[in-house]
Amino acid sequence: METEQFRQFGKTAIDIIADYYINIRERDVLPSVLPEDFIRLMPENAPESPEKWQELLEDFQKKVIPAITHWHSPQFHSYFPVGVSLASIVGSLLCSGLGIKGSTWISSPACTELEVVVVSWLAKMLGLPEYFQNTAAGPGGGVIQGSASESTLVCLLAAKHRMLREMKASNKEIDEDRIKTKFVIYTSDQSNSSVEKSGVLGSMITRLLKTDNNGQLRGETLKKAFENDKSKGLIPCYVVASYGTTGTCAFDPIDEIGPICREEGVWLHIDAAYAGTAFVCPEYRHLMKGIEYVDSFVFNPHKWMLVNYDCSVLYVKDCFDLIKTFDVKGDIDVNDEKETVFPQYRYWQIPCSRRFRALKLWIVLKIYGASGVRDLVRTQVNLANHFASLVRGDSRLVIEPEPSMTVVCFRLRKGDFLTEKLLEYLVNQKKIFMVAAIFRNHYVIRMVICSQFTTKDDVDRSWNTIQDGVNYVLSHSHRFNHRKSLLTNRRLSLDIERV
Ligand SMILES: Cc1ncc(COP(=O)(O)O)c(C=O)c1O
């Protein structure tokens, strides 16, 4: 492709994106396609001869767009938000435009150094402990990873390595291979499934501990689990607590969990993938009481902070725990105090190479400012509260648990079966998209304010759609076959958050 063609292609693509967002309300949130419809539209083989970019964009409009779920529709209320902003799209474009790969400092100095700058800015914006700032004294710092799942795995591997080093320091004769099989990871039964996946990937015994009536992992429960495992000769090694569980956005009490982990020398990691962004607002910082006990903390600007996927920021108290685990060549001097301001980031992560993701973050922070992010959080929490007040006004529905951040869970008083039918009915209508969670053995529908474009009128529109669904389901309840799902194809079925 010639540069002049690129200019036209790129400008047209930008126009398409701009129009897509301007007209986002005109589309149903869910596409009207069945599995494999899209594959059938595509040729069996790649084109032999080059095609024109104009034809390609026509295909994009006619074939791709009708087969996507519109995550930024104001009626998208599923999962958690996925970050996007027009500013961040430009950041992604510039990042791709430069086409660089940062693996060492010299491979692109700005790629490393801008990351050091923006993750330090973020640590201050969220009010995290000073030792997480790369630019502060000490071995702590932040790094951009691809996902919270990766960050949780990276810290699991580092926790395992640290525990082994400490055990070897007191007994050189230990059988490393045998000891490693005794390490245990603990998390709550409400944590994201990525934590359990880390346990599988890191070959560690995993305990999903029971939460209390608010979906929180209590210190007492953790302590008992440690004691139980120790009595069997197992070794507590890694705890993942949540600030904002995926199902109901519960916050684990770190002031209870932290001292127990510290006493046992167990690595404590916080998964704040979605809700971490809320700490830009000082009024939410009481929820991070006990943060000083934490070894690592991850949150995803690619969820609630307007940054396009992927951008997950991981903070560690001691970067040498990562380096000692991943620097298999022994490149780094572990006494180098400059490592946090001049990091060889490839030893803080799994891949060798890395994208210039800091560019997106930098652009978003500059274009929106910290106040822009605070406004987004506050506006969306207010919208969720508005929705909750509408639900509370309808005696056929009950909210459970109490709303947290932008997550409002509700169910029909008439029972779980009809609540499930309500969700299926609504999803089949394609005007609104929500998923379910199980809370205290009840099937609840999660309504999350996700799109940055959602206004109070949009929430009212979603509420009207839900009320129509409630009317329909309650007036047709006798017709539902108690075994057969309303959904015609289970591939379209809804994810249910962990029981
Ligand atoms: C609390 C929590 N942790 C982790 C994840 C996984 O995030 P990622 O896709 O960045 O791995 C999610 C996804 O929604 C989540 O809600």
The ligand as an SDF file (V2000), in Angstrom:
LIG
                    3D

 16 16  0  0  0  0  0  0  0  0999 V2000
  -12.3700   -8.8810   39.1290 C   0  0  0  0  0  0  0  0  0  0  0  0
  -11.8100   -9.3230   37.8080 C   0  0  0  0  0  0  0  0  0  0  0  0
  -10.5570   -9.7900   37.7500 N   0  0  0  0  0  0  0  0  0  0  0  0
   -9.9960  -10.1880   36.5990 C   0  0  0  0  0  0  0  0  0  0  0  0
  -10.6980  -10.1330   35.4130 C   0  0  0  0  0  0  0  0  0  0  0  0
  -10.0280  -10.5830   34.1590 C   0  0  0  0  0  0  0  0  0  0  0  0
   -9.4990   -9.4520   33.5270 O   0  0  0  0  0  0  0  0  0  0  0  0
   -8.5670   -9.6100   32.2270 P   0  0  0  0  0  0  0  0  0  0  0  0
   -9.4900   -9.8230   31.0760 O   0  0  0  0  0  0  0  0  0  0  0  0
   -7.8250   -8.3100   32.1580 O   0  0  0  0  0  0  0  0  0  0  0  0
   -7.6820  -10.7620   32.4410 O   0  0  0  0  0  0  0  0  0  0  0  0
  -12.0090   -9.6490   35.4100 C   0  0  0  0  0  0  0  0  0  0  0  0
  -12.7800   -9.5860   34.1730 C   0  0  0  0  0  0  0  0  0  0  0  0
  -13.8640   -9.0590   34.1150 O   0  0  0  0  0  0  0  0  0  0  0  0
  -12.5780   -9.2480   36.6430 C   0  0  0  0  0  0  0  0  0  0  0  0
  -13.8340   -8.7990   36.7100 O   0  0  0  0  0  0  0  0  0  0  0  0
  1  2  1  0
  2  3  1  0
  2 15  2  0
  3  4  2  0
  4  5  1  0
  5  6  1  0
  5 12  2  0
  6  7  1  0
  7  8  1  0
  8  9  2  0
  8 10  1  0
  8 11  1  0
 12 13  1  0
 12 15  1  0
 13 14  2  0
 15 16  1  0
M  END
$$$$
